[in-house]
Amino acid sequence: MAPIARRAHALKEALDRKKLIPEGFIENFTKLMEVDWDPANGARVVARAWVDPAFRTLLIKDGTRACEQFGYTGPQGEYIVALENTPTLQNVIVCTLCSCTAWPVLGLPPDWYKSFEYRSRVVRESRSVLREMGLDLPESVEIKVWDTTAETRYMVLPFRPAGTEGWSEEKLASIVTKDVLIGVARPLANA
Amino acid sequence: MDGIHDLGGTDGFGTVPHHVNSQSYKPVFHEPWEHLAYSLLFLGADHLKTFNVDELRHAIERMEPRQYLAAPYYDRIVVGTASLYVEKGVLTQAELEALAGGAFPLARPQTEGRAARPTRSHFEVGDEVIATRDFIRGHTRMPKYVRGKKGRIVHRTSVEWPFPDAAGHGREALRQPTYHVSFDAKDLFGDGAEASSVVVDLWEGYLEKAGAPNV
């Protein structure tokens, strides 16, 4: 088998020779993937929900409209549902069948999220998987796993940690990481 | 399709290769060709309308299982995308192999898929439902770990989408809402289950009212 780099370039070259790739198409789409779709987007949405109760209500009721206010909808982010954590509930997102993720809000899925290990195990051995990854939840915390099998794209709305009273939205957003939005980490005030 | 891709609940894999918050996630792509995978997929799906994303998912599922397991993620996107351009008559495998300077194995052949069962009734939040006992040779978005299991509706979508078992084969597809169906993890994985519940987003055509005969 030809190496993947050669196969990928062969596919592009074959389409190019038939004049099927418009000028700038690949560059523009690559910019969306590398720059525009970023977990900092989801972090801003969470920070707003933490400081603005009306926005929080909207985010839980209609995640798509809430994210639209920031311009964070688009491919793989057309029907967004926010999953609200509490001190005793941790929501975790997976796509066991492939890699579905809310691209505009969370960024493209990381390699580990697309790994066979995560896809196979997190629905069944959630607590162990989270512990191995560094999130050791006590038994009193319920774990709910959401398998992204259709068009809904999820984001986790984490619980605002103690010690963040009076923080600016920007500072709050800085503790909401990509892993927090996927649900395998919890935000920490002293991070 | 009960293929190798339907991994939920499969045993034997090791630890997830990640420790929380240890990565900056930049750069997004690690190899100079990786951005081509999604770019050329969206060229075909969004711009040229040669195929749809359901067909792409199914093309990847149709990869020979050993090739699927050995290929990195973006390699699978390239193989699935290339397979569809060839199956739709846009490119030939011969020209791809000539340009690649070696073999370019594609997905295995398509089956015919199935039409959506006509919608009989909407379900409501709180309803108990059974995921159908259907065994599907073609594309489907119902992971096999919920087949025949009882769950409870927690959300009905306000939008309807093409039934993937038809759309994934390039067939005309009825639109249906999907439902977030919450399954007790113990019903899925026994007493060893480590979550309280697993919520799966299922098209209406995958569901029956609990207690109704399986027809």
Chai-1 contact restraints between the chains, C-beta under 6 A:
chainA,res_idxA,chainB,res_idxB,connection_type,confidence,min_distance_angstrom,max_distance_angstrom,comment,restraint_id
A,M1,B,A103,contact,1.0,0.0,6.0,A-B,restraint_1
A,A2,B,A100,contact,1.0,0.0,6.0,A-B,restraint_2
A,A2,B,G101,contact,1.0,0.0,6.0,A-B,restraint_3
A,A2,B,G102,contact,1.0,0.0,6.0,A-B,restraint_4
A,I4,B,D75,contact,1.0,0.0,6.0,A-B,restraint_5
A,A5,B,W33,contact,1.0,0.0,6.0,A-B,restraint_6
A,R6,B,A100,contact,1.0,0.0,6.0,A-B,restraint_7
A,R7,B,A100,contact,1.0,0.0,6.0,A-B,restraint_8
A,R7,B,F104,contact,1.0,0.0,6.0,A-B,restraint_9
A,A8,B,W33,contact,1.0,0.0,6.0,A-B,restraint_10
A,A8,B,L36,contact,1.0,0.0,6.0,A-B,restraint_11
A,A8,B,V78,contact,1.0,0.0,6.0,A-B,restraint_12
A,A10,B,L96,contact,1.0,0.0,6.0,A-B,restraint_13
A,A10,B,L99,contact,1.0,0.0,6.0,A-B,restraint_14
A,A10,B,A100,contact,1.0,0.0,6.0,A-B,restraint_15
A,L11,B,L40,contact,1.0,0.0,6.0,A-B,restraint_16
A,L11,B,A82,contact,1.0,0.0,6.0,A-B,restraint_17
A,K12,B,L36,contact,1.0,0.0,6.0,A-B,restraint_18
A,E13,B,L99,contact,1.0,0.0,6.0,A-B,restraint_19
A,A14,B,L91,contact,1.0,0.0,6.0,A-B,restraint_20
A,A14,B,E95,contact,1.0,0.0,6.0,A-B,restraint_21
A,A14,B,L96,contact,1.0,0.0,6.0,A-B,restraint_22
A,A14,B,L99,contact,1.0,0.0,6.0,A-B,restraint_23
A,I26,B,S39,contact,1.0,0.0,6.0,A-B,restraint_24
A,F29,B,S39,contact,1.0,0.0,6.0,A-B,restraint_25
A,F29,B,F42,contact,1.0,0.0,6.0,A-B,restraint_26
A,T30,B,H35,contact,1.0,0.0,6.0,A-B,restraint_27
A,E34,B,V28,contact,1.0,0.0,6.0,A-B,restraint_28
A,Y79,B,V159,contact,1.0,0.0,6.0,A-B,restraint_29
A,T96,B,L7,contact,1.0,0.0,6.0,A-B,restraint_30
A,T96,B,G8,contact,1.0,0.0,6.0,A-B,restraint_31
A,T96,B,P143,contact,1.0,0.0,6.0,A-B,restraint_32
A,L97,B,H5,contact,1.0,0.0,6.0,A-B,restraint_33
A,C98,B,R57,contact,1.0,0.0,6.0,A-B,restraint_34
A,L108,B,V28,contact,1.0,0.0,6.0,A-B,restraint_35
A,P110,B,Y25,contact,1.0,0.0,6.0,A-B,restraint_36
A,W112,B,V16,contact,1.0,0.0,6.0,A-B,restraint_37
A,W112,B,P17,contact,1.0,0.0,6.0,A-B,restraint_38
A,W112,B,H18,contact,1.0,0.0,6.0,A-B,restraint_39
A,K114,B,Y73,contact,1.0,0.0,6.0,A-B,restraint_40
A,S115,B,P17,contact,1.0,0.0,6.0,A-B,restraint_41
A,F116,B,L7,contact,1.0,0.0,6.0,A-B,restraint_42
A,F116,B,F13,contact,1.0,0.0,6.0,A-B,restraint_43
A,E117,B,F13,contact,1.0,0.0,6.0,A-B,restraint_44
A,E117,B,G14,contact,1.0,0.0,6.0,A-B,restraint_45
A,E117,B,V16,contact,1.0,0.0,6.0,A-B,restraint_46
A,Y118,B,V16,contact,1.0,0.0,6.0,A-B,restraint_47
A,R119,B,L7,contact,1.0,0.0,6.0,A-B,restraint_48
A,S120,B,L7,contact,1.0,0.0,6.0,A-B,restraint_49
A,S120,B,T10,contact,1.0,0.0,6.0,A-B,restraint_50
A,S120,B,F13,contact,1.0,0.0,6.0,A-B,restraint_51
A,R121,B,F13,contact,1.0,0.0,6.0,A-B,restraint_52
A,V123,B,G8,contact,1.0,0.0,6.0,A-B,restraint_53
A,V123,B,G9,contact,1.0,0.0,6.0,A-B,restraint_54
A,V123,B,V198,contact,1.0,0.0,6.0,A-B,restraint_55
A,R124,B,G9,contact,1.0,0.0,6.0,A-B,restraint_56
A,R124,B,F189,contact,1.0,0.0,6.0,A-B,restraint_57
A,E125,B,E194,contact,1.0,0.0,6.0,A-B,restraint_58
A,S126,B,E194,contact,1.0,0.0,6.0,A-B,restraint_59
A,S126,B,A195,contact,1.0,0.0,6.0,A-B,restraint_60
A,R127,B,E194,contact,1.0,0.0,6.0,A-B,restraint_61
A,V129,B,V16,contact,1.0,0.0,6.0,A-B,restraint_62
A,E132,B,T15,contact,1.0,0.0,6.0,A-B,restraint_63
A,M133,B,V16,contact,1.0,0.0,6.0,A-B,restraint_64
A,M133,B,H18,contact,1.0,0.0,6.0,A-B,restraint_65
A,M133,B,V20,contact,1.0,0.0,6.0,A-B,restraint_66
A,G134,B,H19,contact,1.0,0.0,6.0,A-B,restraint_67
A,G134,B,V20,contact,1.0,0.0,6.0,A-B,restraint_68
A,L135,B,V20,contact,1.0,0.0,6.0,A-B,restraint_69
A,E142,B,S196,contact,1.0,0.0,6.0,A-B,restraint_70
A,I143,B,A195,contact,1.0,0.0,6.0,A-B,restraint_71
A,K144,B,S197,contact,1.0,0.0,6.0,A-B,restraint_72
A,V145,B,A195,contact,1.0,0.0,6.0,A-B,restraint_73
A,V145,B,V198,contact,1.0,0.0,6.0,A-B,restraint_74
A,W146,B,V199,contact,1.0,0.0,6.0,A-B,restraint_75
A,D147,B,V200,contact,1.0,0.0,6.0,A-B,restraint_76
A,T149,B,R141,contact,1.0,0.0,6.0,A-B,restraint_77
A,T149,B,V200,contact,1.0,0.0,6.0,A-B,restraint_78
A,T149,B,D201,contact,1.0,0.0,6.0,A-B,restraint_79
A,A150,B,R141,contact,1.0,0.0,6.0,A-B,restraint_80
A,A150,B,T178,contact,1.0,0.0,6.0,A-B,restraint_81
A,A150,B,D201,contact,1.0,0.0,6.0,A-B,restraint_82
A,E151,B,W161,contact,1.0,0.0,6.0,A-B,restraint_83
A,T152,B,D201,contact,1.0,0.0,6.0,A-B,restraint_84
A,T177,B,N21,contact,1.0,0.0,6.0,A-B,restraint_85
A,K178,B,Y25,contact,1.0,0.0,6.0,A-B,restraint_86
A,D179,B,V20,contact,1.0,0.0,6.0,A-B,restraint_87
A,D179,B,N21,contact,1.0,0.0,6.0,A-B,restraint_88
A,V184,B,V20,contact,1.0,0.0,6.0,A-B,restraint_89
A,A185,B,V20,contact,1.0,0.0,6.0,A-B,restraint_90
A,A185,B,N21,contact,1.0,0.0,6.0,A-B,restraint_91
